Amino acid sequence: MRLWPTSLVGRTVIVMLAGIVLTNMVGFAFYARDRFEVMGESIERFAESIAAAARVLETAPPHERPVLVQRLHTPGLRLGWSPQPLVADDPHDWRTKLVRQALADEMDGFNEERLRLAVGAADRHVFGRSRSDPPPLRRMDKGDDEYDRDDDDRRWRRRDEPPRFRHWRHHGPDPVVLGALRLGDGSWLNFTLPLRPFEPIWESRPFPLMLLTTIVVLAVTVWGVRRASRPLSVLAGAAERLGLDVDAQPLDERGPREVRAAAGAFNEMQRRLQSFVRDRTQMLAAISHDLRTPITRMRLRAELIEDAEHRARMLADLAEMEEMIAATLAFARDDAASEERRAFDLAALLQGVCDEATDAGASAAYEAPDHATFTGRPMALKRAFANLVDNAAKYGSVALVSLTDGADAATVTVDDDGPGMPAEELEKVFAPFYRIETSRSRETGGVGLGLAVVRSIVRAHGGEVTLATRPEGGLRATVTLPKGREG
């Protein structure tokens, strides 16, 4: 499995995503630190209020403490006074350690045995009437000296009646620190202070905005990189077309400055190649024309030679020279390159090549589907396959042609049962004018351009031709022609 993409767009998206994730992680780290600092400042303020409440209660008479403690409530901080603590100590939580440290800083002569802390959750009214208490007492007049209004109990109670405390239960998601501080006379100041929870990152308020920002940035990045890399794809396609056809249409020199510069350089290279090919063709045509005149004079003079043997040898050499000149000119001119591409039946073309070889006295057979549609230059391909069949028939006793029509490419194989050739020569024989005299008879003729022409035509269609020695003997030529290629 490849984790690192190969495309420019994929790599840019990965880099951008890594940068955005790293930036968001740093942002969340600062966010968490700020929240931690805010929580610490809040705990310090609550610790000041608790220490002040403890000092006030220690100086007040016990019978006034139940009413006085209710007046010491501050926003978020709930207080209560009782003979016994309402908290089981849990010193291992990091939040209770913060509260303990804050109280130690605010109180003189602080003793940790005086303090009990735990983390839990509680109702909004922690200190009040329990559900198990009897119904509220009948409301009395405010001027009654025997009863006072207990705001937290929401009822009238006797002055000597101690306040009832609700059981501390979990009734919500927000955690609180439950605490009990022992006063000098052994009674306890109970309190709760809220703590905003540290929710997961995906539940925090900035997370949806950061997620939306990430998606928007990635979408814009993909669009921008695709737009910026499109000229590269166009340039690659133009280079491929140029490899197939030197007279392909030039690039459109539009877009950013760098794109225009690259397109201009490519078009200039194409113009130079076209000029080189034209100059070479014109030069060879001129040489061919100039050589025909002296060859004709030499042929006329050879006819005057009285010795029949010498005359025959001279005429044979002149004929070979004319053949070499014609083949060289045809190879350099490459007339097939100007042929229009069209759809045709490749199977019928191969069958026709084999029939023509059979009519000429060779042994050739075709084994493949009856129909196979292909888009290309039929005359050029016919010339290429005719060369392969001719070579197979000359250097072996039979040429066996087969076709495999695939979804992406058509594969043609031409087998013979001849002597084959050494492995080191399988690639060299495609060079122009190269011949293997030890394994191929010179009596077959030719100037060593047949396979060079085959490779030139096949590559002009975007394909490839290879030679391989068959295990049972002989040589196999394999031609692969991709479909859907424009040349």
C-alpha positions in Angstrom: 0.0 0.0 0.0 1.5 3.3 -1.1 1.0 6.0 1.6 2.8 8.8 -0.2 0.8 9.7 -3.4 2.5 10.1 -6.7 0.5 13.0 -8.1 1.3 16.6 -7.5 -2.3 17.2 -6.3 -2.2 14.4 -3.8 1.2 15.4 -2.4 0.1 19.0 -2.0 -3.1 18.0 -0.3 -1.2 15.8 2.1 1.3 18.6 2.9 -1.6 21.1 3.4 -3.5 18.7 5.6 -0.5 18.0 7.7 0.1 21.7 8.1 -3.5 22.4 9.0 -3.6 19.6 11.5 -0.4 20.8 13.2 -1.7 24.3 13.3 -5.0 23.2 14.9 -3.2 21.1 17.4 -1.0 24.0 18.4 -4.2 26.2 18.6 -6.0 23.6 20.8 -2.9 23.4 23.0 -3.0 27.2 23.6 -6.8 26.9 24.1 -6.4 24.2 26.7 -3.7 26.2 28.5 -5.9 29.3 28.6 -8.8 27.3 30.0 -6.5 25.8 32.6 -5.3 29.2 33.6 -8.9 30.5 33.8 -9.9 27.6 35.9 -6.9 28.2 38.2 -7.9 31.9 38.6 -11.5 30.9 39.4 -10.3 28.4 42.0 -8.2 31.1 43.6 -11.2 33.4 43.9 -13.3 30.7 45.4 -10.5 29.9 47.8 -10.5 33.5 49.0 -14.3 33.4 49.5 -14.0 30.1 51.4 -11.2 31.3 53.6 -13.1 34.5 54.4 -16.3 32.5 55.1 -14.3 30.3 57.5 -13.0 33.3 59.4 -16.5 34.8 59.7 -18.0 31.6 60.9 -15.3 31.0 63.5 -16.0 34.4 65.1 -19.8 34.0 65.0 -21.8 32.2 67.7 -23.0 28.7 66.7 -26.7 29.6 66.7 -26.1 32.3 64.1 -24.0 30.2 61.8 -26.9 28.4 60.0 -28.4 31.7 58.9 -25.1 33.5 58.4 -23.7 30.8 56.1 -26.6 31.3 53.7 -25.7 34.9 53.3 -22.2 34.1 52.4 -23.2 32.4 49.1 -21.5 33.8 46.0 -22.2 33.1 42.4 -21.1 29.5 41.8 -20.1 28.9 45.4 -22.5 27.1 47.7 -21.8 27.0 51.5 -23.3 25.0 54.4 -22.5 24.5 58.0 -22.9 21.2 59.9 -21.4 19.3 62.9 -20.1 16.6 60.6 -18.4 16.7 57.2 -20.4 15.8 54.2 -17.4 14.7 52.0 -15.3 11.6 51.9 -11.7 12.8 51.2 -10.2 12.0 47.7 -6.8 13.5 47.5 -5.7 11.8 44.2 -7.7 14.0 41.7 -5.7 16.7 40.1 -8.6 19.2 40.6 -8.7 18.6 44.3 -5.0 19.2 44.5 -5.5 22.6 42.8 -8.2 23.6 45.4 -6.1 22.3 48.3 -3.1 24.3 47.1 -5.2 27.5 46.7 -6.7 27.1 50.2 -3.3 26.5 51.7 -2.1 29.8 50.1 -5.1 31.8 51.5 -5.2 30.4 55.0 -2.6 31.0 57.7 -1.6 27.9 59.6 -3.3 25.6 57.2 -3.4 21.9 58.1 -4.3 19.4 55.5 -6.1 17.3 58.0 -8.7 20.1 58.4 -9.7 19.7 54.7 -11.6 17.1 52.8 -12.1 17.3 49.0 -13.7 15.2 46.3 -15.0 15.6 42.8 -18.6 14.9 41.9 -21.7 16.4 40.6 -24.7 18.0 42.4 -27.9 19.9 41.9 -28.1 23.6 41.7 -29.3 23.8 45.3 -27.0 21.5 47.1 -27.9 22.5 50.6 -31.6 22.4 51.1 -34.5 20.2 52.0 -34.2 16.5 51.1 -36.9 14.7 49.3 -37.3 12.4 52.3 -38.1 15.3 54.6 -41.6 15.9 55.7 -43.7 18.5 53.8 -42.9 22.1 54.4 -44.3 23.7 57.6 -47.2 26.0 57.5 -46.1 29.5 56.6 -46.2 31.9 59.5 -46.3 35.6 59.6 -43.0 37.4 59.1 -43.4 39.1 62.4 -43.5 35.9 64.4 -40.6 35.8 66.8 -40.5 32.0 66.9 -40.0 31.2 63.3 -37.5 32.4 60.6 -37.8 32.1 56.8 -35.2 29.7 55.5 -34.6 30.8 51.9 -32.7 27.7 50.9 -35.3 25.3 52.4 -38.1 27.5 50.9 -40.1 27.1 54.2 -40.4 28.6 57.6 -38.5 26.8 60.3 -37.8 27.1 64.0 -34.8 29.2 64.9 -33.3 26.4 67.0 -33.9 23.8 64.2 -30.6 22.9 62.3 -30.7 23.2 58.5 -31.3 20.0 56.6 -28.8 19.0 53.9 -29.7 17.3 50.7 -27.8 14.1 49.9 -25.1 14.9 47.3 -26.0 13.1 44.2 -25.1 13.1 40.5 -27.8 15.2 38.7 -25.9 16.7 35.7 -22.8 16.6 33.6 -21.0 19.6 35.1 -18.5 18.4 37.8 -18.1 20.2 41.1 -15.5 20.1 43.8 -17.2 19.0 47.1 -15.3 20.1 50.1 -15.5 20.3 53.9 -13.3 22.6 56.0 -13.1 21.9 59.8 -13.4 25.0 61.9 -11.8 25.7 65.2 -14.6 24.3 67.3 -14.7 21.0 65.4 -17.8 21.9 63.2 -17.5 21.9 59.4 -17.9 24.4 56.6 -19.2 22.4 53.6 -18.9 23.9 50.2 -19.2 23.2 46.5 -17.5 25.1 43.7 -18.1 24.5 40.0 -15.5 23.3 37.6 -16.1 23.6 33.9 -15.3 20.2 32.4 -12.5 19.6 29.9 -14.6 18.2 27.1 -12.9 16.3 24.2 -11.6 18.3 21.3 -14.5 17.2 19.1 -17.0 18.5 21.6 -15.3 21.9 22.1 -16.8 25.1 20.7 -14.0 25.9 18.3 -13.9 22.4 16.8 -16.7 22.8 14.2 -15.3 26.1 13.0 -11.8 24.5 12.6 -13.2 21.5 10.8 -15.1 23.7 8.4 -12.0 25.8 7.8 -10.0 22.7 7.1 -12.5 21.4 4.6 -12.7 24.8 2.8 -8.9 25.2 2.7 -8.5 21.6 1.3 -11.2 22.2 -1.3 -9.6 25.5 -2.4 -6.1 23.8 -2.4 -7.3 20.9 -4.6 -8.9 23.4 -7.0 -5.9 25.6 -7.1 -3.3 22.9 -7.5 -5.4 21.2 -10.2 -5.7 24.5 -12.1 -2.0 25.2 -11.6 -0.9 21.7 -12.7 -3.1 21.5 -15.7 -0.5 23.1 -18.0 1.9 20.3 -17.0 -0.6 17.7 -18.1 -1.1 19.6 -21.4 2.7 19.7 -21.9 3.0 16.0 -21.2 0.3 15.3 -23.7 1.9 17.5 -26.3 5.3 15.8 -25.8 3.6 12.4 -26.3 1.9 13.6 -29.5 5.2 15.0 -30.7 6.8 11.6 -30.2 4.2 10.0 -32.4 3.9 12.8 -35.0 6.5 15.5 -35.5 3.8 17.6 -37.3 1.3 17.6 -34.4 -0.5 20.8 -33.5 1.7 23.2 -31.4 0.8 24.2 -27.9 -1.4 27.2 -27.2 0.9 29.8 -25.6 -1.6 31.2 -23.1 -1.7 31.4 -19.3 0.7 32.5 -16.6 4.2 33.7 -17.6 5.9 30.5 -16.7 3.4 28.4 -18.7 3.8 30.7 -21.7 7.5 30.4 -21.5 7.4 26.6 -21.3 4.9 26.3 -24.2 7.0 28.7 -26.3 10.1 26.6 -25.6 8.3 23.4 -26.5 6.9 24.9 -29.7 10.4 26.2 -30.7 11.8 22.7 -30.1 9.0 21.2 -32.3 9.8 23.7 -35.1 13.4 22.8 -35.0 12.6 19.1 -35.2 10.3 19.7 -38.1 13.0 21.7 -39.8 15.6 19.0 -39.2 13.3 16.3 -40.6 12.5 18.4 -43.7 16.2 19.2 -44.3 17.2 15.5 -43.9 14.4 14.4 -46.3 15.3 17.0 -48.8 19.0 16.1 -48.6 18.3 12.4 -49.1 16.0 13.2 -52.0 18.7 15.3 -53.6 21.3 12.6 -53.1 18.9 10.0 -54.5 18.2 12.2 -57.5 21.9 13.0 -58.1 22.9 9.3 -57.8 20.3 8.0 -60.2 22.0 9.8 -63.1 25.5 8.3 -62.7 23.9 4.9 -62.0 22.0 5.1 -65.2 25.2 6.0 -67.1 27.0 3.1 -65.4 24.2 0.7 -66.4 24.5 1.8 -70.0 28.2 1.3 -70.0 27.8 -2.1 -68.3 25.6 -3.2 -71.2 28.7 -2.7 -73.5 30.9 -5.1 -71.5 31.5 -8.1 -73.7 32.3 -10.5 -70.8 28.8 -11.8 -69.8 29.9 -12.7 -66.2 31.4 -9.3 -65.5 28.3 -7.6 -67.1 25.9 -9.6 -64.9 27.9 -8.8 -61.7 28.0 -5.1 -62.6 24.3 -4.9 -63.3 23.5 -6.7 -60.0 25.6 -4.2 -58.1 23.9 -1.3 -59.8 20.5 -2.8 -59.0 21.4 -3.3 -55.4 22.6 0.4 -55.2 19.2 1.5 -56.7 17.4 -0.6 -54.1 19.4 0.8 -51.2 18.8 4.4 -52.4 15.0 3.8 -52.8 14.7 2.0 -49.3 16.8 4.7 -47.6 14.7 7.5 -49.1 11.4 5.8 -48.2 12.7 5.2 -44.6 13.8 8.8 -44.2 10.7 10.3 -45.8 8.3 8.0 -43.8 5.4 8.5 -46.1 3.1 6.6 -43.6 3.4 9.4 -41.1 1.1 11.6 -43.3 -1.6 8.9 -43.5 -4.8 9.8 -41.7 -5.9 7.6 -38.8 -9.2 5.8 -39.1 -11.0 2.8 -37.7 -10.5 -0.5 -39.5 -10.6 -4.2 -39.0 -7.2 -5.3 -37.8 -8.1 -9.0 -38.1 -9.0 -8.6 -41.7 -5.7 -6.7 -42.4 -3.6 -9.5 -40.9 -5.6 -12.1 -42.8 -4.9 -10.1 -46.0 -1.2 -9.9 -45.3 -1.1 -13.7 -44.8 -3.1 -14.3 -48.0 -0.7 -12.1 -50.0 2.3 -13.9 -48.6 0.7 -17.2 -49.5 0.0 -16.0 -53.1 3.7 -15.0 -53.3 4.7 -18.6 -52.6 5.4 -18.3 -48.8 3.8 -20.3 -46.1 1.7 -18.1 -43.8 -1.3 -18.8 -41.5 -3.5 -16.6 -39.4 -5.0 -17.7 -36.1 -7.2 -15.1 -34.2 -10.6 -13.6 -34.0 -12.4 -12.9 -37.3 -13.0 -9.2 -36.4 -11.0 -6.7 -34.3 -11.6 -3.0 -34.7 -8.6 -0.7 -34.3 -8.0 3.0 -35.0 -4.7 3.8 -36.7 -3.0 4.0 -40.1 -3.9 0.8 -41.9 -1.5 1.2 -44.8 1.5 1.8 -42.5 0.5 -1.1 -40.2 0.1 -3.4 -43.3 3.6 -2.5 -44.4 5.0 -3.3 -40.9 3.2 -6.7 -40.6 4.1 -7.6 -44.1 7.8 -7.1 -43.2 7.4 -9.3 -40.2 5.6 -12.0 -42.1 8.1 -11.8 -45.0 11.0 -12.2 -42.5 9.3 -15.1 -40.8 8.6 -16.9 -44.1 12.1 -16.3 -45.4 14.1 -17.3 -42.3 11.8 -20.2 -41.4 9.5 -22.5 -43.2 6.2 -20.9 -42.0 4.9 -17.7 -40.5 2.2 -18.1 -37.8 0.3 -14.9 -37.1 -2.1 -14.6 -34.0 -4.0 -11.6 -32.6 -5.2 -11.0 -29.0 -7.8 -8.2 -28.9 -7.8 -6.8 -25.4 -9.7 -3.9 -23.8 -6.6 -1.6 -23.7 -4.4 -2.9 -26.4 -4.2 -5.3 -29.4 -1.3 -7.8 -29.3 0.0 -9.4 -32.5 2.5 -12.2 -32.5 4.4 -13.5 -35.6 6.2 -16.9 -35.1 8.6 -18.7 -37.3 10.5 -22.1 -36.9 13.8 -20.8 -38.3 17.2 -20.8 -36.6 16.4 -17.8 -34.3 19.2 -15.5 -33.3 21.5 -14.9 -30.3 20.0 -13.0 -27.3 22.5 -10.2 -27.7 21.3 -9.5 -31.2 17.6 -9.3 -30.4 17.7 -5.5 -30.0 20.5 -4.7 -32.4 18.5 -5.9 -35.5 16.2 -2.9 -35.1 19.0 -0.5 -36.0 18.9 0.8 -39.6 21.2 -1.2 -42.1 22.0 -3.8 -39.4 22.1 -7.4 -40.6 23.1 -10.7 -39.0 24.9 -12.5 -41.7 25.6 -15.7 -39.7 22.0 -16.5 -38.9 20.2 -14.8 -41.8 21.0 -15.8 -45.4 22.2 -12.9 -47.6 20.4 -14.6 -50.5 17.1 -13.3 -49.1 18.1 -9.7 -50.1 17.3 -6.5 -48.3 19.4 -3.7 -46.9 18.7 -4.1 -43.2 15.8 -1.6 -42.9 12.9 -4.0 -42.6 12.7 -4.2 -38.8 13.7 -0.5 -38.4 10.7 0.4 -40.5 8.5 -1.9 -38.4 9.6 -0.3 -35.1 9.2 3.2 -36.6 5.6 2.5 -37.6 4.6 0.7 -34.4 6.0 3.5 -32.2 4.2 6.0 -34.3 1.1 4.3 -33.0 2.3 4.5 -29.4 3.1 0.8 -29.3 6.2 -1.4 -29.1 7.7 -4.3 -31.0 10.0 -6.9 -29.4 11.8 -10.1 -30.5 12.2 -13.2 -28.4 13.5 -16.8 -29.0 10.8 -19.4 -28.7 11.4 -22.3 -26.4 10.5 -24.8 -29.1 12.8 -23.0 -31.6 12.4 -20.2 -33.9 11.8 -16.5 -33.3 8.7 -14.6 -32.1 7.9 -11.0 -32.9 5.4 -9.4 -30.6 3.7 -6.1 -31.5 1.6 -4.3 -28.9 -0.7 -1.5 -30.1 -2.5 0.4 -27.4 -6.0 1.5 -28.1 -7.3 5.1 -27.8 -4.0 6.7 -28.6 -3.8 9.7 -30.9 -0.8 10.3 -33.0 
